């Protein structure tokens, strides 16, 4: 890790800590004002904001392992976000300014968690080298298989048209022309050398 990366992560962690503490106090004050016992009121924020962290961690794990994101993880993040925003807004005085200020803490917390838990994406194409290599390998295997089918059909019926060869090989006429074009080019190269 570079010095810049460490500084950026430390700044994001500081923002998450401060915003999390403010959100914690807002949620706890709403729960306490609603009649919850003090221990419940002051532990409820861990359940709400913790749900977001757990959901994001599960989504990241799914992405790293190449799995489809779990619906339960998405639901956890959505419920956590809605609950923390609602509790923070409920803790504010009934003015737009107070509500906007109260929402600043959970929004900052959520963004800091995103920064800390996610990595950057591949530039421009968005394709990773592994995916590109896999696609190229599959494409080559498919073309090789098609060429073998066309060659087998041509061996059985050397005088067949492209349409007839395509039907025999189970490929498109375009594939037959591509394969035969490569064969003609190879034959021409051999003849001139």
C-alpha positions in Angstrom: 0.0 0.0 0.0 1.3 3.5 -0.9 1.3 6.4 1.5 -1.6 8.0 -0.4 -3.7 4.8 -0.1 -3.0 4.6 3.7 -3.9 8.3 4.2 -7.1 7.9 2.1 -8.1 4.9 4.1 -7.3 6.6 7.4 -9.4 9.6 6.4 -12.3 7.4 5.4 -12.0 5.5 8.7 -12.0 8.8 10.6 -15.1 10.0 8.8 -16.9 6.7 9.3 -16.0 6.9 13.1 -17.3 10.4 13.6 -20.4 10.0 11.4 -21.1 6.6 13.0 -20.9 8.1 16.5 -23.3 11.0 15.5 -25.7 8.5 13.9 -25.4 6.3 16.9 -26.4 9.1 19.3 -29.3 10.1 17.0 -30.7 6.5 16.8 -30.2 6.0 20.6 -32.0 9.2 21.5 -35.0 8.3 19.3 -35.1 4.8 20.8 -34.8 6.2 24.4 -37.5 8.8 23.7 -39.7 6.0 22.4 -39.6 4.4 25.8 -36.9 1.8 25.3 -34.7 0.9 28.3 -31.3 2.6 28.2 -29.3 -0.6 27.3 -31.7 -1.3 24.4 -31.6 2.3 23.2 -27.8 2.4 23.2 -27.4 -1.0 21.5 -30.0 -0.5 18.8 -27.6 1.6 16.6 -25.2 -1.4 16.4 -28.0 -3.5 15.1 -29.1 -0.9 12.5 -25.7 0.4 11.3 -24.2 -3.0 11.8 -26.8 -4.5 9.4 -25.5 -2.2 6.6 -21.9 -3.3 7.3 -22.9 -7.0 7.3 -24.9 -6.6 4.1 -22.0 -4.7 2.3 -19.5 -7.3 3.4 -21.7 -10.2 2.1 -22.1 -8.4 -1.3 -18.4 -7.9 -1.6 -17.7 -11.6 -0.7 -20.2 -12.6 -3.4 -18.5 -10.3 -6.0 -15.0 -11.6 -5.1 -16.1 -15.2 -5.5 -18.0 -14.5 -8.7 -21.4 -15.4 -7.3 -24.7 -13.7 -7.9 -25.3 -11.2 -5.0 -27.5 -12.6 -2.3 -31.0 -11.1 -2.1 -30.7 -11.2 1.7 -27.5 -9.1 1.6 -29.2 -6.5 -0.6 -32.2 -6.5 1.7 -30.0 -6.0 4.7 -28.3 -3.0 3.2 -31.7 -1.5 2.1 -33.4 -2.0 5.5 -30.3 -0.7 7.3 -30.1 2.4 5.2 -33.9 3.2 5.5 -33.8 2.6 9.3 -30.8 4.7 9.9 -32.1 7.6 7.7 -35.5 7.4 9.4 -34.1 7.4 12.9 -31.7 10.2 12.2 -34.5 12.3 10.7 -36.8 11.5 13.6 -34.1 12.8 16.0 -34.1 16.2 14.4 -36.2 19.3 15.1 -39.1 19.5 12.7 -37.4 21.9 10.3 -35.9 21.2 6.9 -32.5 22.5 8.0 -32.4 20.3 11.1 -33.4 17.3 9.1 -30.7 17.9 6.5 -28.1 18.2 9.2 -29.3 15.0 10.9 -29.1 13.1 7.6 -25.5 14.3 7.1 -24.2 11.8 9.6 -25.7 8.6 8.2 -25.0 9.6 4.6 -21.3 10.3 5.5 -21.2 7.0 7.4 -22.6 5.1 4.4 -20.3 6.7 1.9 -17.2 6.1 4.1 -18.2 2.4 4.5 -18.5 2.2 0.7 -15.0 3.8 0.2 -13.4 1.5 2.8 -15.0 -1.8 1.5 -14.9 -1.4 -2.2 -12.1 -1.4 -4.7 -11.8 0.5 -8.0 -13.0 -0.9 -11.3 -11.0 -1.8 -14.4 -10.5 1.3 -16.6 -12.3 1.8 -19.9 -13.4 -1.6 -21.1 -14.4 -2.9 -17.7 -13.1 -6.3 -18.6 -10.6 -8.1 -16.5 -7.7 -10.0 -18.2 -9.0 -13.3 -16.9 -12.5 -12.8 -18.4 -11.1 -11.7 -21.7 -8.8 -14.8 -21.8 -11.6 -17.1 -21.0 -13.8 -15.6 -23.7 -11.0 -15.9 -26.2 -10.4 -19.5 -25.3 -14.1 -20.4 -25.7 -14.2 -18.5 -29.0 -11.1 -20.4 -30.3 -12.5 -23.7 -29.2 -15.9 -23.0 -30.9 -14.1 -22.0 -34.2 -11.9 -25.0 -34.1 -14.9 -27.3 -33.6 -16.7 -25.6 -36.5 -13.7 -26.0 -38.7 -13.5 -29.7 -37.9 -17.2 -30.1 -38.7 -16.8 -28.3 -42.0 -13.7 -30.3 -42.9 -15.5 -33.6 -42.1 -18.5 -32.6 -44.2 -16.2 -31.5 -47.1 -14.4 -34.8 -47.0 -17.7 -36.7 -47.3 -18.9 -34.4 -50.1 -16.0 -32.6 -51.8 -18.2 -31.2 -54.6 -20.9 -29.7 -52.2 -21.8 -26.1 -52.2 -21.3 -23.9 -49.1 -25.0 -24.1 -48.3 -24.9 -27.9 -48.5 -21.7 -28.1 -46.4 -23.4 -25.8 -43.8 -26.4 -28.1 -43.6 -24.2 -31.2 -43.3 -21.9 -29.7 -40.7 -24.7 -28.0 -38.7 -23.1 -24.6 -39.1 -24.0 -21.4 -40.9 -23.0 -20.8 -44.6 -21.0 -17.8 -43.3 -19.0 -20.2 -41.1 -18.4 -22.5 -44.1 -17.1 -19.5 -46.2 -14.9 -18.4 -43.3 -13.4 -21.9 -42.8 -13.0 -22.5 -46.5 -11.5 -19.1 -47.0 -8.8 -19.9 -44.4 -8.2 -23.3 -46.2 -7.9 -21.6 -49.6 -5.5 -19.0 -48.1 -3.4 -21.8 -46.5 -3.4 -23.8 -49.8 -2.4 -20.7 -51.8 0.4 -20.0 -49.3 1.7 -23.6 -49.6 1.6 -23.4 -53.4 3.7 -20.2 -53.6 6.4 -21.4 -51.2 
